[in-house]
Amino acid sequence: MQAGAEKRTFKVRLTQQREGYWLATCGAPVCLARGKSESEVLEHIRAEIRYRIEWCPCTGVGEDYVLLDVEHA
């Protein structure tokens, strides 16, 4: 992460689906992810959010830049 860059918090909603998978959705940036466990789906949605907010791969958004505010549906 670049020096002086602040962390950002994104609201994420988790829903357990009938077949046992988890679905995570985020309203801004609009994206979703699916995983076999709660921790897996959070990892996927965090990566998807990072991908969508990077202007280009050279911006170097750090692993800890994206913080999640998780709500269970």
C-alpha positions, 0 to 999 in steps of 0.5 A: 500500500502506498504511504499515507493511504487510508483503509476503507470499509465496505459493507458486505452482506452474507447469506447462507444458501440452501445447498450449503454455500455462502453468498457475499454481496457488496453494494458499492462497488457492486460485486458478489462472491460465492464460497464453501465457507464463511471465511472462503467467501469473505476472502473472495469478496475482499479480493473482488472489491480490491480488483474493482477499486484498483485503477490499475495493478500498479496502484498497489492496493495493499491486502489490508486496505479493504476492511469488511463490515459484515452483516448476516442475512 
